[in-house]
Amino acid sequence: MSQELSDPRDDPGSALDLAAAEVRVDSADTHALIEALAARLEESLPRLAAVRRRRVGGFRSKQTEVERIEVELGDERFELVQARGGFQCLRHRVVRGITLNREELPVSQWIVELVDEVTRTAAVGEQARIALEGLLT
């Protein structure tokens, strides 16, 4: 007698276990991505990016995780905060220190918009530098 193996997705209990495992993997990947992003921002934009970390694993542990990332680029402020086991990503439009608009974004979209704004800000800075050099020569 041959016994066929059933598809684990047919069993509701197995389907739940598989879904839970996928969520755990996605969560671990997101944490690793956020850690890498925080390190890169600290290194490449030290005056524009602020990263706050907290200790995990006990009093004497040296292990930390990102608690908050804030990046200020002109009138835009990008903020990522660890909340309720996930991350809350916000984009603020700030004029003279007052937040006029606050938008919550998914992590992936927040990263894309942050990179776009950093690129735009760098291009504007380069154009200003070239213009100043033209005035001085």
N, C-alpha and C positions, 0 to 999 in steps of 0.2 A: 504494500500500500504506500502510495506516495502522498505525502501531505504537503499541500501547497502553502507557502507562506503568504499570509494576508498582508495587504498594504497597510502600514501603520497609520496612514491618514484615514482609513476606514473606521478605526476605533477612536471614539471621542476622547478617551483618556490619553491615548498615544498622541493624538493630534494636539491636545493641550500641552503635553510634555514637549513636543517638537516646537510649538509656538513659543513656549516659555524659554526654551534653549536659544531660539533665534533672538528673542528680546535681550537675553543676557549677553549674547555675543555682540549684538548691535550696541548695547550700552557700553561694553568694554571697549569696542572700537571707537565710539564717540569720546570716551574719556581719554583714550590714547591720542586721538586727533586734537582734542582741546589742549592737552599737555604740550604737544608738539607746536601747536599754534602759539600758545603762551610763550614758550621758550623763544620762538622765532620773532615774535613781536618785541619781547624784552631786548633781544639782541639788535634788531634792525631799527626799531623806533623807540629808543630809550626815553626820549623827552615827551613823546606823544602817547605812549602806551603804559598803563599801570596794571600790573598783575598782582593780585593778592592771593596768597596760598594759605592753607591751614594744615596743621599736622593731623595725620591719621595713623591709627595703630597704637595709640597709647601715649603716655606722658613722655617717655624717653625715646620714642620713635623719631627717626630722622626723615621718615617718609612723609611727603606732602602731596596735596592735590590742589588744583586750581579751584578757588572759591569765586573769584570775580576777575573779569578782564574789562578794562575801559580804555578806549582809544578815542582821542579827540582830534578831529581833522577839520579845521575851519568851523563851519556851521553844523557839522555832523558829529554826533557822539555815538559810538557803538559800545554797547554794554552787554556782557554775558555774565549771568549769575547762576551759580549752582542752586537749584531749588527743587524740593520734593523728589529727590532721586534722579532728576534730569537737569536740563539747562534751560534757562529762560534767556532768550536773545532779543535785545531791544535796539532800535535805531531811533535816536532823538534828533530833531532839528532844533538847534539852539541859536538864539539871536540875543546878543548882549547878556548872556548868562541865564536867559529865560527859555525853558523848553516850550516850544510852540506846538510840536507834534511828537508823539511817541508811538512807535509801531512795533508790535511784537512779530518776530519772524522765526521760521524754522531754522535750525542750526545751519543747514546747508546753504540756504538763501542768505543768511546773515554773513557767512564766510565769503560768499561770492560778492555781496555788496560791499563788504569791508575791503576786499582786494581791489574792487573797481574804484572805490573812493581813494585808497592809498595810491593807486596808479594815477588817478586824475590829479591828486594833490602833488605828486612828484612831477608830473608834466607841467603843471602851473608853476611850481618852484623852479624848474629848469628854465622855463621861458622868462621868468623874472630875473634869474641869474644872468642869462644871455643879454637881456635888455640893460641891466646895470653895467655889465662889462662893456656894452656898446657906448654907454654914456661916459665911461671912464677912459676910453681909448680914443 
